[in-house]
Amino acid sequence: MNAHVSDWEIPPNNLIFNSDEVHVWRVDLEMTASCLQSLQETLYTDELKRAERFYFQNDRAHFIAARGVLRTILGRYLNRNPDELRFSYNHYGKPSLVTAGSEDKLCFNVSHSYGIALIGVTQNREVGIDLERIRKDFSYQQIAESFFSPFENAVLRSLPVHLQQKAFFTGWTRKEAYIKAVGKGLSIPLNKFDVTLAPGEPAALLNFQENPQEVSRWTLIELIPGSDMVATLAVEGDRCQVLCWQFLNRGGK
Ligand SMILES: CC(C)(COP(=O)(O)OP(=O)(O)OC[C@H]1O[C@@H](n2cnc3c(N)ncnc32)[C@H](O)[C@@H]1OP(=O)(O)O)[C@@H](O)C(=O)NCCC(=O)NCCS
């Protein structure tokens, strides 16, 4: 399934999940100082400390914006104030919501690149998302040789040269979205599983020799967040209907 750039719609006021729905939010991280300030006020101490550690002001602002908007969005699903939410992190750094235990589990994953963030939100199923800008000056060949599988490298090399750059970034987001959904980071060797990457091929996890049951466990979906960007959503399970929302800043509400 593909979601195109024009499909990013204004979200409804009342956010609920109908069965099989997965929501993806596109967020513009460039914000006015006052918006950023009100989002910063929703962050927890550990997040503020992390923000302080960024060397570049722009990176700090984007981190605060992405975290603040994540809290805002999740708070809207849960009817809670953004600053009340607590996150915990697994051994590999994947954040999740701390919940009381009895309620439906809201799952999420975030990716940011060059001032845009995507946030995937699901109910009771794991999710991973990855976004990359297609950088024309990026020499992808060596990275592909180190991190893509032999199958993926063969597909990449078989493409006309002018299509390889985009195919590389497409494949990269499919691999990252999958490992982010699993949540075990780079402890999953990127070159040990295959994804599709050729132009026009639907997003898919094709083969994982050491873990063949993984192929049927996950659905990969291509997202088109902008003209020079590629993104992939990986969702647990085989049925999903994706709704794409454009986040509109309402001052932390
Ligand atoms: C997680 C990871 C895939 C991030 O990829 P990236 O392209 O650099 O960054 P993205 O913008 O796509 O994603 C960053 C977001 O992913 C989320 N994230 C962090 N760790 C994650 C993980 N293990 N799995 C899934 N999501 C993760 C966070 O929300 C993070 O946002 P934040 O930086 O605002 O907190 C990569 O850094 C990674 O694999 N890290 C784990 C390293 C590891 O295995 N360490 C071993 C520890 S023992």
Ligand as a Chemical Component Dictionary entry (heavy atoms), coordinates in Angstrom:
data_LIG
# 
_chem_comp.id                   LIG 
_chem_comp.type                 NON-POLYMER 
_chem_comp.pdbx_formal_charge   0 
_chem_comp.three_letter_code    LIG 
# 
loop_
_chem_comp_atom.comp_id 
_chem_comp_atom.atom_id 
_chem_comp_atom.alt_atom_id 
_chem_comp_atom.type_symbol 
_chem_comp_atom.charge 
_chem_comp_atom.model_Cartn_x 
_chem_comp_atom.model_Cartn_y 
_chem_comp_atom.model_Cartn_z 
_chem_comp_atom.pdbx_ordinal 
LIG C1  C1  C 0 16.954 3.411  16.680 1  
LIG C2  C2  C 0 17.708 3.691  15.430 2  
LIG C3  C3  C 0 17.260 2.713  14.375 3  
LIG C4  C4  C 0 17.421 5.153  15.078 4  
LIG O1  O1  O 0 17.541 5.446  13.755 5  
LIG P1  P1  P 0 17.855 6.898  13.151 6  
LIG O2  O2  O 0 17.630 6.761  11.697 7  
LIG O3  O3  O 0 19.167 7.342  13.660 8  
LIG O4  O4  O 0 16.822 7.910  13.788 9  
LIG P2  P2  P 0 15.272 8.112  13.564 10 
LIG O5  O5  O 0 15.029 9.559  13.503 11 
LIG O6  O6  O 0 14.711 7.272  12.472 12 
LIG O7  O7  O 0 14.641 7.515  14.920 13 
LIG C5  C5  C 0 14.935 8.084  16.153 14 
LIG C6  C6  C 0 13.801 7.719  17.090 15 
LIG O8  O8  O 0 13.635 6.299  17.147 16 
LIG C7  C7  C 0 13.205 5.949  18.461 17 
LIG N1  N1  N 0 14.109 4.897  18.909 18 
LIG C8  C8  C 0 15.251 4.978  19.637 19 
LIG N2  N2  N 0 15.771 3.742  19.806 20 
LIG C9  C9  C 0 14.946 2.882  19.169 21 
LIG C10 C10 C 0 14.944 1.459  18.978 22 
LIG N3  N3  N 0 15.891 0.684  19.491 23 
LIG N4  N4  N 0 13.938 0.908  18.257 24 
LIG C11 C11 C 0 12.964 1.676  17.750 25 
LIG N5  N5  N 0 12.909 3.023  17.888 26 
LIG C12 C12 C 0 13.893 3.608  18.592 27 
LIG C13 C13 C 0 13.233 7.198  19.327 28 
LIG O9  O9  O 0 11.905 7.681  19.427 29 
LIG C14 C14 C 0 14.062 8.145  18.511 30 
LIG O10 O10 O 0 13.630 9.464  18.662 31 
LIG P3  P3  P 0 14.398 10.464 19.652 32 
LIG O11 O11 O 0 15.811 10.477 19.188 33 
LIG O12 O12 O 0 13.690 11.753 19.436 34 
LIG O13 O13 O 0 14.227 9.884  21.005 35 
LIG C15 C15 C 0 19.216 3.483  15.607 36 
LIG O14 O14 O 0 19.779 4.578  16.235 37 
LIG C16 C16 C 0 19.529 2.280  16.416 38 
LIG O15 O15 O 0 19.438 1.192  15.919 39 
LIG N6  N6  N 0 19.883 2.456  17.680 40 
LIG C17 C17 C 0 20.067 1.369  18.577 41 
LIG C18 C18 C 0 21.531 1.172  18.771 42 
LIG C19 C19 C 0 21.766 -0.137 19.481 43 
LIG O16 O16 O 0 21.384 -1.189 19.044 44 
LIG N7  N7  N 0 22.467 0.001  20.584 45 
LIG C20 C20 C 0 22.775 -1.142 21.356 46 
LIG C21 C21 C 0 22.401 -0.840 22.776 47 
LIG S1  S1  S 0 22.946 -2.150 23.803 48 
# 
loop_
_chem_comp_bond.comp_id 
_chem_comp_bond.atom_id_1 
_chem_comp_bond.atom_id_2 
_chem_comp_bond.value_order 
_chem_comp_bond.pdbx_ordinal 
LIG C1  C2  SING 1  
LIG C2  C3  SING 2  
LIG C2  C4  SING 3  
LIG C2  C15 SING 4  
LIG C4  O1  SING 5  
LIG O1  P1  SING 6  
LIG P1  O2  DOUB 7  
LIG P1  O3  SING 8  
LIG P1  O4  SING 9  
LIG O4  P2  SING 10 
LIG P2  O5  DOUB 11 
LIG P2  O6  SING 12 
LIG P2  O7  SING 13 
LIG O7  C5  SING 14 
LIG C5  C6  SING 15 
LIG C6  O8  SING 16 
LIG C6  C14 SING 17 
LIG O8  C7  SING 18 
LIG C7  N1  SING 19 
LIG C7  C13 SING 20 
LIG N1  C8  SING 21 
LIG N1  C12 SING 22 
LIG C8  N2  DOUB 23 
LIG N2  C9  SING 24 
LIG C9  C10 SING 25 
LIG C9  C12 DOUB 26 
LIG C10 N3  SING 27 
LIG C10 N4  DOUB 28 
LIG N4  C11 SING 29 
LIG C11 N5  DOUB 30 
LIG N5  C12 SING 31 
LIG C13 O9  SING 32 
LIG C13 C14 SING 33 
LIG C14 O10 SING 34 
LIG O10 P3  SING 35 
LIG P3  O11 DOUB 36 
LIG P3  O12 SING 37 
LIG P3  O13 SING 38 
LIG C15 O14 SING 39 
LIG C15 C16 SING 40 
LIG C16 O15 DOUB 41 
LIG C16 N6  SING 42 
LIG N6  C17 SING 43 
LIG C17 C18 SING 44 
LIG C18 C19 SING 45 
LIG C19 O16 DOUB 46 
LIG C19 N7  SING 47 
LIG N7  C20 SING 48 
LIG C20 C21 SING 49 
LIG C21 S1  SING 50 
# 
